[in-house]
Amino acid sequence: MRNTTKLKHILQLYSVALDMDDDGQMHLMVFDKKDNSSEEFINKSYSVVVEKAFRYMMKRLPPKSQKLNE
């Protein structure tokens, strides 16, 4: 699955903030639209932070909703 597709799925459930620090580390923070919880993913690669956020989202979905991977 492409990163843009993963990001599209993430944005359906989360608000996203993307930033880069002085060391070139990407910071992707997701905020749940329903309960306002948040999680941050940090890596030098955009692809890696999007993948981490997508996996986090998939773990939090109820089992019947996990048809996004198919």
Helices and strands as residue ranges (DSSP letters): H 3-13, E 14-20, E 26-32, E 38-43, H 46-60, G 63-69
